[in-house]
Amino acid sequence: MHVTRFDQAQAYFPPEHHDMRCLRLQGREAGPSDTLWLGMSQILPGGHTSLDASPIEKIYFVVEGELTIETPDGETTLTPFDSCRIAPNEARALKNKTNKPVIVLLSMPLAAASK
């Protein structure tokens, strides 16, 4: 078993993430993992990411607040305990359009699945 204590989780700084605090909870530099990593983002009011795509699937789970997710097909808002999957190569932007912080968990595979 590998435990990461929240007060010891390391910050990471992905590009095009604005007014966000991202913490690595499991995998990568947070500890051993064979297939995926888990992170948590705290998104301040007005915080956002750029509309961008990557070859890696993403799963978002909202813990607290309201998270607006924009894709080329439109926008949807997730509230606590809602989740969504972003497919490989699907563009997405995360937005906090409220005056309260948003806390969201992110799970991603360590590498793109081979086809």
Secondary structure, 3 states (H helix, E strand, C coil): CCCCCHHHCEEECCCCEEEEEEEEEECHHHCCCCCEEEEEEEEEEEEEECCECCCCCEEEEEEECCEEEEECCEEEEECCCCEEEECCCCCEEEECCCCCCEEEEEEEECCCCCC
